[in-house]
Amino acid sequence: MSRSWRDGVEPEVLQDIDTLFGTGLGMAQEQLEQHGAFLPAALVMDPDGELRMIAVAPPETGNGEEGGEVDADAMIQDIYAALQQQKTELRAVAVISDIYLPDHDTDAIHVATEHSWGTAIAAIQPYSTDDTGRWLYPDPFIDPQERLVWPPAGNGS
């Protein structure tokens, strides 16, 4: 019997991560269905369990042109910088971004969660549209996640 990432994780942490996964995936799906895309954003959970969203402005492209490519990686770095500054006021976080899965030749919603108690895990949900334009969301899968907001002792802040 294989071990699940959930084995040995405190029930409160599991509940927080499940809330972040569900809310993050739902937010991204809603943006995809309404706009066909979504920008990186974060969900933060305060010590009382309240959720709020954090977003950052796309970085300036520097060439004065509008409608260019958005630097999502720079936005994600800015989001993590903001989360690290606020970490003493937070219980858990999720960073939601749009990624490409080359092995599957598809785009996916990436919800990277991290809990102040030490658990870090990501949900990855591929998405596509069918011939009628209906959005399809296969079951997400779980992937290990590096702790960036609350790094392990000896790895930075």
C-alpha positions in Angstrom: 0.0 0.0 0.0 1.5 3.3 -1.0 1.8 6.2 1.3 -0.3 9.3 0.6 0.9 12.8 1.2 -2.0 13.1 3.6 -0.7 10.4 5.9 0.5 11.9 9.2 -0.7 15.4 8.4 -2.7 17.1 11.1 -6.5 17.2 10.3 -6.5 21.0 10.7 -3.8 21.3 8.1 -5.6 19.0 5.7 -8.7 21.0 6.0 -6.9 24.2 5.3 -5.1 22.8 2.3 -8.3 21.3 1.0 -10.0 24.7 1.3 -7.2 26.4 -0.6 -7.2 23.7 -3.3 -10.9 23.9 -3.8 -11.1 27.7 -3.8 -8.0 28.1 -5.9 -9.1 25.7 -8.6 -12.6 27.2 -8.6 -11.3 30.7 -9.0 -9.0 29.7 -11.9 -11.8 27.7 -13.6 -14.2 30.7 -13.3 -11.5 33.1 -14.9 -10.9 30.6 -17.7 -14.6 30.3 -18.5 -15.2 34.0 -18.4 -11.9 35.3 -19.9 -10.1 32.3 -21.5 -7.1 32.9 -19.3 -6.1 33.9 -15.8 -3.2 35.8 -14.2 -1.2 34.4 -11.2 -2.7 35.3 -7.8 -2.6 34.1 -4.2 -5.1 33.0 -1.6 -4.1 33.6 2.0 -5.7 32.2 5.1 -5.4 34.3 8.3 -5.1 32.7 11.8 -8.9 32.7 12.1 -9.3 30.7 8.8 -10.6 33.7 6.7 -9.5 33.7 3.1 -8.5 36.7 1.0 -6.9 37.1 -2.4 -3.6 38.8 -3.2 -2.8 39.9 -6.7 0.1 41.9 -8.2 0.2 44.1 -11.2 2.0 42.6 -14.3 5.5 44.1 -14.5 6.1 46.9 -17.0 7.4 45.5 -20.3 9.7 48.5 -20.7 9.1 49.0 -24.4 6.0 51.1 -24.1 3.9 48.7 -26.0 0.5 47.5 -24.8 -0.9 44.0 -25.2 2.5 42.3 -25.0 3.2 39.1 -23.2 2.7 39.1 -19.4 5.7 37.9 -17.4 3.9 35.5 -15.2 7.1 34.2 -13.6 7.9 37.8 -12.5 4.4 38.1 -11.1 4.8 34.8 -9.2 8.1 36.0 -7.7 6.4 39.3 -6.6 3.5 37.3 -5.0 6.0 35.1 -3.1 7.9 38.3 -1.9 4.6 39.7 -0.6 3.7 36.5 1.1 7.1 36.2 2.8 6.6 39.8 4.1 3.2 38.8 5.6 4.0 35.3 6.8 3.8 36.1 10.5 0.1 37.1 9.9 -0.8 34.1 7.9 -1.7 30.4 8.6 -1.6 29.1 5.0 -1.2 30.3 1.4 -1.9 29.1 -2.1 -0.3 30.5 -5.3 -2.5 29.9 -8.3 -0.9 30.0 -11.8 -1.3 28.8 -15.3 1.4 26.3 -16.4 2.1 24.1 -19.4 2.6 20.4 -19.1 4.9 19.4 -22.0 4.6 15.7 -21.2 0.8 15.9 -21.7 0.9 18.8 -24.3 -1.7 20.7 -22.3 -2.2 23.7 -20.0 -3.0 23.3 -16.4 -4.0 25.1 -13.3 -1.3 24.9 -10.6 -2.3 25.6 -7.0 0.8 25.5 -4.8 -0.2 25.4 -1.2 2.0 25.9 1.8 1.0 25.8 5.5 2.8 27.5 8.3 2.9 24.2 10.2 5.2 22.8 7.5 3.2 21.0 4.8 3.7 22.1 1.2 1.9 20.4 -1.7 0.5 21.4 -5.1 -2.6 20.4 -7.0 -2.3 20.4 -10.8 -5.4 20.3 -12.9 -5.0 20.0 -16.7 -7.7 21.8 -18.7 -8.9 22.1 -22.3 -11.9 22.8 -24.3 -13.9 20.3 -26.5 -15.1 20.9 -30.0 -18.1 22.8 -28.7 -16.0 25.2 -26.6 -17.0 23.5 -23.3 -14.2 23.6 -20.7 -12.9 20.2 -19.5 -11.2 19.7 -16.2 -9.9 16.2 -15.6 -9.2 15.2 -12.0 -6.2 17.1 -10.5 -3.1 15.3 -9.4 -0.8 16.1 -6.5 2.8 17.1 -6.8 5.4 17.9 -4.1 5.9 21.6 -3.5 9.0 23.4 -2.2 8.4 25.5 1.0 9.1 29.1 -0.1 7.0 31.2 2.4 8.0 29.2 5.5 11.3 27.5 4.3 12.7 24.7 6.4 15.1 25.7 9.1 18.5 26.4 7.7 17.1 27.4 4.2 16.9 31.2 4.5 14.4 33.2 6.5 
